[in-house]
Amino acid sequence: METNKKWKRVSFDIELAKKIQAGEIEGKIKTRIGLDVRIICWDRKCGNNKPIVALVKGEHYDYEGCSMFSEKGEDTFGSNTQYDVVLEVPDNEPREHEFKPFDLETAKKIQAGEIEGKIKTKGGESVRIICFDTIGKYPILALVLDNKKNIEYCYNYCKNGWYIYREDSHLDLIIEVSENKPQFKPFDKVLVRQTDKDDWRVALYSHFNQKENIHVTAWLNWYQCIPYEGNEHLVGTTNKPNED
């Protein structure tokens, strides 16, 4: 029974996907919005750099549609879309964050820096809400960061955080809150980086910027920050803490 099993979502990796597809390791192949994916060809000869052919289960009907993807699982190059392929693997690690449904009052407090947390889309993009009370059915106006293009797009949302076009539900808003986040003091020696793809580097801690929800060191700001002590072996690597 997998009723109580926890899963974590990771970026598409073609070799890992092959092992999941072959049943060698436990996992799922999904689209960003959770549709089941069956890959039926890995090496289609093509001129559009989409060698992966997959059957994607319909969202509302019991059928499978045929789609093509890049080796990175992209449906559309250079942009996150609801149909990009991602992987889900068992989550056996202590969670650093948990995701909660969007709540307007909580979002206001996070935005104002009164409480710690982040506002994101279901697809994982960072969000900055620039207006909570525009007149009409969609009062929330937010800037959503496309991580690949480093461009913010402006979208309207309902009070419950739903994007106005339901076919793009990967843009719905959620709340991310930290669990057991280490507390740092000025001049603490820490390791910092921006994303999971960046190397860890040593820095001296300054403070935590509540408004921007970001760690500040002597010269720069960082989204990821962990203690140096006990993690010395991570310097110059992209490994995760506690990863063998």
C-alpha positions, -999 to 999 in steps of 0.1 A, spaced: 0 0 0 14 34 -9 -14 54 8 9 69 34 41 70 12 56 104 7 70 114 -27 93 143 -36 95 158 -71 128 161 -88 139 174 -122 137 151 -152 168 130 -157 168 106 -186 189 79 -170 168 79 -138 136 79 -159 148 48 -178 153 30 -145 119 40 -132 103 29 -165 121 -5 -164 110 -10 -128 146 -11 -115 139 16 -90 108 30 -74 94 62 -89 69 79 -111 70 98 -143 46 127 -144 38 160 -160 41 191 -138 4 190 -131 5 154 -121 -6 135 -153 8 100 -157 34 96 -184 45 64 -202 77 68 -223 76 46 -254 106 58 -272 139 74 -260 157 81 -293 133 93 -320 152 106 -350 141 142 -353 151 177 -363 135 195 -334 156 181 -305 126 162 -290 137 125 -291 115 113 -263 80 100 -273 55 95 -245 19 87 -238 3 112 -214 -29 103 -196 -58 128 -201 -66 151 -172 -104 146 -174 -109 115 -196 -95 80 -197 -73 82 -227 -36 87 -236 -23 114 -259 11 111 -277 36 139 -270 73 146 -277 98 159 -253 134 171 -251 161 151 -233 155 174 -203 118 166 -203 108 199 -218 75 203 -237 84 238 -249 121 248 -250 133 275 -226 100 278 -207 83 259 -178 50 246 -189 23 224 -173 32 195 -196 70 193 -189 79 159 -176 92 155 -140 101 126 -118 87 116 -84 108 94 -60 102 82 -25 108 109 1 127 92 29 145 123 41 135 148 68 116 176 51 132 211 52 100 227 38 64 219 36 39 233 12 5 245 22 -26 257 2 -26 294 -6 -40 316 21 -45 353 15 -38 365 50 -7 343 54 6 355 20 2 391 31 22 384 63 49 367 43 50 395 18 53 421 46 81 401 63 60 395 94 64 357 92 90 335 74 79 317 43 77 319 5 50 323 -21 55 300 -51 36 284 -80 28 247 -80 54 245 -107 81 259 -83 85 294 -97 91 323 -73 63 348 -68 61 384 -58 26 397 -52 24 434 -62 -13 440 -54 -38 421 -33 -69 442 -40 -74 450 -76 -111 455 -84 -128 426 -100 -130 388 -97 -93 384 -97 -79 407 -71 -43 393 -68 -17 406 -92 16 388 -90 49 386 -108 60 350 -115 97 344 -123 105 321 -153 137 305 -139 150 296 -173 146 330 -189 150 350 -157 120 371 -166 90 380 -144 55 376 -160 25 394 -146 -6 372 -138 -40 377 -122 -53 353 -95 -84 346 -75 -85 351 -37 -77 314 -32 -46 316 -54 -60 300 -85 -47 312 -118 -75 325 -139 -70 299 -167 -76 265 -152 -57 247 -180 -26 263 -166 -31 251 -130 7 247 -126 7 285 -121 -16 282 -90 -1 297 -59 10 278 -28 27 287 5 61 273 14 71 273 51 104 262 66 107 235 91 136 233 116 155 260 99 189 266 114 193 299 133 225 318 124 243 347 142 264 374 126 299 361 117 289 325 118 308 304 92 282 291 67 279 274 33 258 292 7 245 288 -28 216 300 -49 202 268 -64 208 230 -62 229 232 -94 254 256 -78 285 247 -58 286 254 -21 310 281 -10 321 294 24 308 328 37 304 347 69 268 352 79 253 387 84 215 384 88 183 371 74 162 395 53 126 387 62 111 409 35 130 392 7 132 359 25 169 356 17 201 350 36 226 379 36 264 374 40 292 399 40 287 409 3 260 389 -13 225 374 -8 217 337 -9 186 315 -11 203 284 4 224 285 36 236 257 59 261 255 88 297 251 78 305 229 107 297 193 99 293 201 62 329 209 53 330 181 27 304 199 6 326 229 -2 330 231 -40 303 205 -47 267 205 -56 258 176 -32 230 179 -8 235 179 30 236 144 45 241 130 10 266 102 9 
